[in-house]
Amino acid sequence: MTRAEKADLLRKIGSERILIKDGPYGSMIQTFKLDEAGYRGGRDFASDQKGNNDLLNLTRPDVVGQICNAYIDAGADILATNTFNANAISLGDYGIPEMAREINMAAAKLTRACADAATARQPDKPRFVVGALGPTNKTLSVSPNVNDPGYRAVTFDEVKGIYREQIDGLLDGGVDFILIETVFDTLNAKAALVAADEAAEARGEELPVMVSMTLTDLAGRNLSGQTVEAFWHSVRHARPLTMGLNCSFGATELHPYVSALNPQVDTMMCIYPNAGLPNELGAYDEPPEMTGKLVRGWAENGWINMVGGCCGTTPAHIKAIAEAVKGIKPRQWHALPPALRLSGMEAASFF
């Protein structure tokens, strides 16, 4: 089955029932309490690797596989690779930028194997694998130097290049789609979209992408200053398989922005909130039952086709979410009327 055919299958299922996305890897990896040697996995590196979660795809695939299977057992249909920071820019912090392609390919193969095994056990519940692209730790829209507003630490072509390397590794490893997630900078997301388009052209195939924005404050804007509607207008031309929101806040705080985005989007909606807001120690206290209850409200409003968890959520949260939305009719999307849709900080439509 081609990636385009898998996208058609996902749309079909997403019109029949609410799909479940998995949760995060970072917080789950912390529960294994790995020391620096645990991250190295017997390999030799010049720099300290503790905290390099993406490296575990190579050095501790047993840990990553255990987490992936836990999400599958919790009911996840959509499995994202453990590659949020597996790009040359972010891996540069650990002194291993040259390992980006290797890590992404390993992550994709590992997640693919877990997903395919689950599908073989339950043929009526196919699992999909998405290659996760995080935002990197650089921004194209904002200067890191307060004394030089025009300065940028990276160029558009550089960011596009590191995403292209990551995407090629993920595709070679067997992912179905690409997920551009936790988007705080619209221009970074555009670089990723161009990279995905170029990767697809080079392979002579269609490459479905999923896009997920993150908000930086309760005003409902990303770091680039765009509202959710303006951001959607900025990326709608890419015809993403899903559009949505993740991270930022818990379901309570995201509620008005899910509501605002819903009527604007003519594709599937995918939302995966944090487990509430972090406490004074940075931990998340919202229990699975509460997350499930809040997400159920979105489902009853007809706002979602796909839902999962972000920071602080666990397989228990994913299971509670799956149970909470079971049997509720998914959001029915439709073509929007022709219009000129523009965006700056705000969205504007002219019919």
C-alpha angles and dihedrals in degrees: 000000000000122000090251090054090048088052090053090050091050091051090049093051091042090057091052103043140000110270122221122227122199128248135248129300100206099068091041092051089054089063089066089062094215118187123214092274088052090058092048092052092202095310124124120244131168093220135053108269101190108131094022095126095173092059089064089076085075105027102035108019087156090067094047092044092050091054093046092051091048089059091047090052089050090059106267118161095180119057118191121203120248091247105109092130098022095120129108093250096054094037087054087075087067095042095248108098090139091066096065097103093045093050094048094049091049092048092050093049092048095049091043091055092050092047095046092049090053092048090050089055092047110025091175090061107053117195122219127208121216125190108229120221116188124203096258120230093272129080128211095195103051130050116237087210114075090197094055112042092180096056121106126186090213138023128235091250092051092052091045089051096052090048091049090054090050094046093050091053092049093048092048087052092055110257118162099215141004120245116204099194144175090024109189095157118050093203091055088053091051090053089053092048092051090048090052091049092050092047090052092048091050090054095042094236143103114263113199114213133198121208128202125181127206126209121224098201144008090267085080100242135121123233089272087061097246126140118230091259093050092049091051091052088051095056104026091097088071089063094223120206089231135009125196153112134280141172111004099100144342123285092271094059094039093052099093092046094050086052093049095047097044101079092044098057121086095189136053119309119226119186127177116173132189121259091266123290121323119258125233090282093051094252126128118239104178108120121228093250092058093048089049092050093050094047090048088063090059090049093050088051089055093242105128143059096173131024136176142140139280133183115008096009121123137189086275089059091048091050091049091049092049091051093045096055098036112127095010115126112250126238114283110220125197141186114279121231115265112272144145103259117192135174140199117143086322131037123249129189127190118194 
